Amino acid sequence: MTDFETRRVVMVDTQVRPQDVTKFPIIAAMLAVPRENFVPEAAREAAYVGGNLSLAPRRVVLEARSFAKILDAVEVVPGETVLDLGIGLGYSSAVLAEMGMLVTGVEEDRAMAEAATEKLAGLVMVVCGPLATGAAERGPYDIILVQGGVEAMPPVLLAQLKEGGRIGAIFMEGALGIARIGHKLDGKINWRFCFNATAPVLPGFEAPRGFVL
C-alpha cells in the first residue's frame, strides 16, 4: 500500500470503527475514496489527522468520526437521492457516490465548486449556488446532509426533503454542538439527538439576530 492508503486504513480503524460505525458500505467507501485528493494541496499531509480540516474561513471537511456517524444514523440506502450541502472540494459527495447514492452537491464558493466538478468527474451533479437554498430543481430528496454547522435550518431546504426522508446536521450553540437526525413525517421534521460534535456555522445557516435597544 502507498503511504496515503496506509493512513486511510488507520483513519478508519482508529477514528471510525471505534465509534460503533460498522456498516460495511460506509467502511468500504471511506477506505476507497482518497481523502487527500479532496483537500487543499498544502493540507494533503494532514488529510487523515483527526478533527475537522479547514478549507476556507468557516468551511471544513468534517472529521471522519462525525461524517461516518451521520452516515450511519441516516441509514443511507443505495440508489437513494442525496442533497449534499457545502461539499467544498467534494470529499463527502465522493463517499456518497461510492456508496451508490445519486448525489447533488451544492457549493457556493465558485473556485471550490469548479474544483469539485473536476475531481468528481461526472459522478456527482455539482451545483454552484447559495448553500441555504439547496437545489430544488433536482429534488425532492431522500436524504439531505449539511457539511458544517447549523444554528437555524432554512425552511426552503426542509421543503426539498421527501416525506419519510432523513436529514443530518450539526447544530451549534456557541462552541457546543450536537449532531441531530431529522425524519420528515406528515410534512414536519422530527429531530433526535445523535451525538456531540462541532463545526463552524455555514453561511446562511446562522440564527436570526434580534435587535438590541
ZAPA-410541 format. One record per residue: x, y, z of N, C-alpha, C, O in turn. Coordinates in steps of 0.2 Angstrom, whole numbers, plus 5000, padded with zeros to 4 digits. Example, Ala and Ser with C-alpha at 12.3 -4.5 7.8 and 13.67 -1.06 7.14 Angstrom:
506649725039506249785039506649845039507149835042;506449895035506849955036506450005039506750065040;
% end
This chain:
500449945000500050005000500450065000501050065003;500250124997500550184997500450215004500150185008;500850265006500850295012500150325014499850315019;499850355009499150385010498650325011498150335015;498750265007498250215008498350185015497850165018;498950185018499050165025498750205030498350185034;498750275029498450325033497750315033497350325038;497450305027496750295026496450235030495950245034;496850185030496650125034496650135042496250125046;497250175044497250195051496750245053496450235058;496550285048495950335050495350295051494950305056;495150245047494550205048494650165054494150155058;495150135055495250095061495250125068495150095073;495550195068495550225074495050285075494950305081;494750305070494350365070493550345069493150375071;493450295065492850275063492550215066492050215070;492950155066492650095069492550095076492050075079;493050135080492850135087492250175089492050175095;491950215085491350245086490750205084490150235084;490850145084490250095083489950105076489350085075;490350135071490150135064490450075061491050065059;489950025060490249955057489849935051490049885048;489449985048489049965042489649955036490050005035;489649905033490149885028490149945022490749965020;489549965019489650015014489950075016490350105012;489850105022490250165025490950145025491350185023;491150095029491850075029492250065023492750095021;491850035018492150025011492250085008492850095004;491750135008491850195004492350235007492750265003;492450245014492950285017493650255016494150295016;493650185015494350155013494550175006495150175004;494050175001494150184994494250254992494650264987;493950304995494050374992494650404995494750405001;495050424991495750464993495650534996495550584992;495550535002495350595005495850655004495750715003;496450635003497050685002496950714995497250774994;496550694991496350724984495850774985495750814980;495550784990494950824991495050884997494650904999;495750894998495950945002496350994999496650974994;496551055001497051094998497651064998497851025002;498051074993498751044992499151054998499451005000;499151115001499551125007499351075013499751075018;498751055013498451015018498450935017498250895021;498750915011498750845010499050805015498750745017;499550825018499950785023499450775030499650735034;499050825031498550825036497850795035497450795039;497850765029497150745027496850685031496250685032;497250645035496950595039497050605046496950555050;497250665048497350685055496650695058496150715055;496450675064495850685067495650755068496050795069;495050775068494750835068494550865062494750835056;494150925062493950955056494550985052495051005055;494550985045495151005041494851065038494451065034;495251125039495051185036495151195029495651175026;494651215025494651235018494651305017495051325012;494351345020494251415020493951445026493751405030;493851505027493551535033492851505033492451505029;492751475039492051445041491851385037491351365036;492351355033492251295029492751245031493351255031;492551185032492951125034492751065030492151055028;493151015030493050945029492850915035493350915040;492250895037492150865043492550815045492750775041;492750805052493150755054492850685052492250675052;493250635051493050565049492550545054492050515051;492650545060492150525065491450555064490950515064;491450615064490750645063490450625057489850615057;490750635051490450615045490250545045489650535042;490650495047490450425047489850415051489350375050;489850445057489250435062488550465059488050435060;488650525056488050545052487850505047487250485046;488250475043488050425038487750365041487250345038;488050345046487750285050487050295052486550255051;486950355055486250375058485750385053485150375054;485950415047485350425042485150365038484750365034;485550315039485450245036485350255029484850245026;485950275025485850285018485750215015485950165017;485350215009485250155005485450174998485250224995;485850124995486050134988485450154983484950124984;485550204979485050224974484650274977484250304973;484650294983484350354985484650414983485250424981;484250474983484450534981484650574987484350574992;485250614986485550644992485750724990485950734984;485550764994485750834993486250854998486150845004;486850864996487450865000487650945000487850964994;487650975005487651045006488351065009488551045014;488751115005489351135007489951085006490251065011;489951065000490451004998491151024998491550974998;491251084998492051104997492351074991492051094985;492851034992493151014986492850944984493150904979;492350924988491950864985492050794989491850744987;492450794995492550734998491950695000491850634999;491450735004490850695006490450675000490150615001;490350704995490050684989490350624986490050584983;491050624986491350564983491250504987491150444984;491150504994491050454998490350424996490250364996;489850474996489150454995489050424988488750374987;489450444983489350414976489650344976489450304973;490250334980490550274981490050224984490050164983;489550244988489050204992488450194987488050154989;488450224981487950204976487350254977486850244975;487450314980486950364980486950404974487450414971;486350444973486350484967486350554970485950584974;486950584970487150644974487050714970487350714964;486750764973486850834970487150864976486950874981;487750894974488150934979488151004977488151024972;488051044983487951114982488551154985488751134991;488951194982489451234984489451304982489351314976;489451354986489351424984490051454982490051514979;490551434984491251464983491351434975491451374974;491451484971491451464964492151424962492151374959;492651444965493351404964493251334967493551284964;492951324973492951264975492451214971492551154970;491851244969491351214965491651184959491551134957;492151234956492451214949492951154951492951104947;493251154956493751104958493451044959493650984957;492851044963492450984965492150954958492150894958;491950994954491650964947492250924944492050874941;492850954944493350914940493550854944493650804941;493650854951493850804955493350744954493450684955;492650764954492150714955491950684948491650634947;492250714943492250684936491550654934491550594931;491050694935490350664932490050614937489450604936;490350604942489950554947489450594951488950554954;489550654952489050694956488850754952489250784948;488250774952488050844949488150894954487950904960;488650944952488850994957488551054955488551074949;488151094959487851154958488151204962488351204968;488351264958488651324962488151374963487851404959;488051384970487451424972487451434980487851394983;487051474982487051484990486851414993486351374991;487251394998487051335002486351335005486051275005;486151385007485551395011484951385007484351375009;485051385000484451374996484351314992483851294989;484951274993484951204990484851194983485151234979;484551144980484451134973483751104972483751044970;483251144973482551124972482451094966481951044965;482751114960482551094954482751024953482450984948;483150994957483350924956483050874962483150814962;482650914966482350874972481650854970481450854964;481250824975481450814982481950764983482050714979;482250764989482750714990482650664996482250685000;482950604996482850555001483250575007482950565013;483750605006484250625012484550695010484750715004;484650735015484950805015485550795020485350785026;486150815018486650815023486950885023487050915017;487150915029487450985029488250975031488350945037;488650995027489350985029489651045033490151075031;489351055038489651115043489151125048488651085049;489251175052488751195057488151235055488151265050;487651225059486951255058486751285065486751255070;486551345065486151375070485451375069485051355073;485251385063484551385061484451355054484851375049;484051305053483951275047483451305042482851315044;483651335036483251365032482651325030482751265027;482051355031481451315029481451295021481151235020;481751335017481751315010482051245009481951205004;482551225013482951165012482451105015482451055012;482151115020481651065023481151045018480950995018;480951095014480451085009480651045003480251015000;481351035003481650994997481750924999481950884996;481550905006481550835008480950795007480450825008;480950735004480450695003480050675010480350675015;479450665009479050635015479350565017479450525012;479550555023479950495025480650505024481050455026;480950565022481650575021481950585027481650605032;482650595027483050605033483550665031483750665026;483750695037484150755036484650755042484450735048;485350765041485850765046486250825046486450845041;486350855052486650915053486950925060486750895064;487450965060487750985067487451045069487651095066;487051045074486851115077487251145082487451105087;487451205081487951235085487551285090487151325088;487751285096487551335101488151365105488451335109;488451415102489051445104489651395102489651375096;490051375107490551325105490351255105490751215103;489751245108489551175108489051155103488751195100;489151095101488751065095488450995096488750955100;487850985093487550925093487350905086487050935083;487550845084487350815078486650785079486450745084;486150805075485450785075485250755069485450775063;484850705069484550675063483750695063483450675068;483550715058482850735057482450685052482750665047;481850665054481450625049480850665048480550695052;480650665041480050705039479450665039479350615035;478950685043478350645044477750695044477750745048;477350685040476750725039476950795038476650845041;477450805034477650875032478150905038478350965037;478250875043478650905049479250865050479250805049;479750905052480350865054480450855062480350895066;480550795063480550765070481350755071481650705068;481650795075482350795076482550745082482150745087;483050715082483350675088484050685089484450695084;484250685095484950685097485350625094485150575094;485950645091486350585089487050585093487150535096;487450635093488050635096488350705097488050755093;488750715101489150785102489650795096490050745095;489650855093490150865088490150945087489850975090;490650965083490751035082490951055075491251005072;490751105072490951135066490751205065490251225068;491151245061490951315060490351325057490151285052;489951375059489251385056489351405049489751455047;488951375044489051385037488651455036488151475039;488851495030488551555028487851535026487651485023;487351575029486651565028486251515033485651515032;486651495037486351445042486451475049486351445054;486551545050486551575056485851595059485351595055;485851595065485151605069485051685068485551725068;484451705067484251775066484451815072484351785078;484751865072485051905077484451965079484251995075;484251965085483752005087484052075088484652085089;483652125088483852195088483952215096483552185100;484452255097484652275104484452345105484752385101;484052365109483852435110484352465115484352525116;
% end
